Amino acid sequence: MNKKKKIPKFISEEKERQFWAKEDSTEYIDWEKAKNVVLPKLKPSLKTISLRLPELMLAELKLLANKRDIPYQSLLKMFLAERIDQELKEQRRM
């Protein structure tokens, strides 16, 4: 069993983000022993953005959303989440 490095103390969340952005967590954490945790009261952080789409694409998105009886913004988030998940899975296979 490989001995893991000790996780340093951080003076701020920003410093911790910078650390984990460049470090390999497997050198610090044994992910084989990790357990799934459910945090039912945790709400995802949302960020409002401005996104320019071709009018035809937006019209088609609204049409698809209408067929599913959901707001087009929700459908767009679903499509993005599916594609991001797919891309990340492909990267992990490499």
Secondary structure, 3 states (H helix, E strand, C coil): CCCCCCCCCCCCHHHHHHHHHHCCHHHCCCHHHCCCCCCCCCCCCCCCCCCCCCHHHHHHHHHHHHHHCCCHHHHHHHHHHHHHHHHHHHHHHC
